[in-house]
Amino acid sequence: MKHLESVEEFNELKDNGRTIFMFSADWCGDCKFIEPVMPEIEAAHEDFTFSHVDRDQFIDLCADLAIFGIPSFLAFEDGEEIGRFVSKDRKTKEEINDFIDAL
């Protein structure tokens, strides 16, 4: 999964195609819990580009997007938000797949 480098890159990704942003942080235990399964989730949903957003590096962006719990997922298609799986709860591989499948 590619790591977001700038707010400009975020805007470019969200405005072009189908992108899922995963918001997390290095210190987040629930984020570390799902990291090993993310490559499988990405492989199962090749119609999306996946991008990791470090919550601490992009705290203002998270506030603007109302991302107050991590890990969280935000999906866009050509600039329009098409779904969000945002909470502070631990997420399972099945829950993440179900979220993406429902988009």
C-alpha positions, 0 to 999 in steps of 0.5 A, spaced: 500 500 500 502 506 498 503 511 503 500 518 502 505 524 501 501 530 501 494 533 501 495 535 494 496 527 492 490 526 497 486 530 492 489 527 486 487 520 488 480 522 490 479 526 484 481 520 479 478 513 479 476 509 485 481 510 491 480 507 498 484 511 504 486 507 510 487 512 516 492 509 521 498 511 526 504 507 528 502 507 535 495 504 534 494 497 536 488 496 532 491 498 526 497 493 527 492 488 527 489 489 520 496 490 517 498 483 515 491 482 511 491 488 507 495 485 502 490 480 501 484 485 501 487 489 496 488 483 491 481 482 492 479 489 490 483 491 484 478 496 482 481 500 487 487 504 489 489 503 496 493 509 500 495 509 507 494 516 511 498 517 517 493 520 522 499 524 525 502 526 519 495 529 516 491 531 523 488 537 519 486 533 513 483 527 518 479 533 522 477 536 515 474 529 513 471 527 520 476 521 521 476 521 529 477 514 530 483 509 527 483 505 523 478 508 519 477 507 511 474 512 506 472 511 499 472 516 493 470 515 486 472 521 481 471 526 487 465 523 490 465 520 497 462 513 496 463 510 503 466 510 510 468 505 515 470 510 520 470 508 528 475 507 533 473 499 533 478 494 531 476 491 524 476 484 522 478 482 515 471 480 513 468 487 516 473 491 511 471 486 505 464 487 507 465 494 507 468 494 500 464 489 497 458 494 499 460 500 495 
